[in-house]
Amino acid sequence: MKGLGLSAKGCFWEGVGVLIDIHCHILPGIDDGPASIHDALKMARLAAKDGVHTIVATPHCFDGVYNCQGQDVVTRCEEFNAVLAHENIDLKVLPGAEVRLTPELCRAVEQGRALTLADSQSWLLLELPEMFIPDAVDMTIRSLRDAGVTTIIAHPERNSMIMGKPEVLDRLIRIGAEMQLTADSLLGGFGKDSKKLALQLLKMSVHCYLGSDGHCAKKRKPVLAKAVKVAAKHIGNEAANDLVSIHLEVTPQKLKKIVCS
C-alpha cells in the first residue's frame, strides 16, 4: 500500500517520513500495556519524539486473558486523545485491536465487538496461535476477505511455530493475508532467528507493515524510526517508508456480511 507522502524534514529521523504505528498497546489500564495514564503519556511522548504521527491502539481481544470490546476501545481512544491535546502531545490515537483467533471472530467483527484497525472495516490485526495453525485460519481469512477486510498477521517472525516452519505462511499469503513485523525484531531485540525471518519477509514480495507492539516506555517502546532505517538498507527508502504508511483515516465502509462456512 502506498505511503501517505508526508515528509519529516528537519527532524533527526529526516528521510524516514511520518510514521504510523498500527500495533501498539498504549491505552492505560485495558490490557498488559501501561497501567496508568501517567505511563501511557510517557509512551506517547516517546512515540511523538520518534516521529510517530498516528498510533492504532490495539489492546488484546479474545487472547484468553483480555477481551477488550469495540465500543470501550473507541471511548477510551476519544478520552486519551483529549488528554494528549491537553498535554500538547502531537499524536493521534485511533481505535483497533489485536485479535486472537476464535470461533466467534467473524461474528464479533461483524457486530463491532472486535475492532478492525482504526475501526475502518478494512484491516484486521490477527494474532495466530503459537503451537499450530488450524484450518480455521484459512477459512477466517477468506471470509473476512470476501467481506472486504484484509487480515494482517501480527508479528509472524516471533511466532515459535512459524519460526520453525516459515513455509506455513505461504498459503496464508496466497489467500490475501498481509504481515505486520515488529520494529524491534529488525533490531535484534527478539533474537537472531526473529530478525532473520523478519528480513526474509521484507525481501519477499509480501505486503508488510512495521508496528512497535509497544507496551511501555522502557523495554517495549512505541518507536519505529531505527527499524525503518534498518529496513531501508535492505529494501530501499521508498519501500521502507511504505512499511509505516497506511491509509487508515478513511471513511469506514459498511461491512459486508461475513459468512464463515
Disulfide bonds with the S-S distance in Angstrom:
Cys106-Cys260 2.34
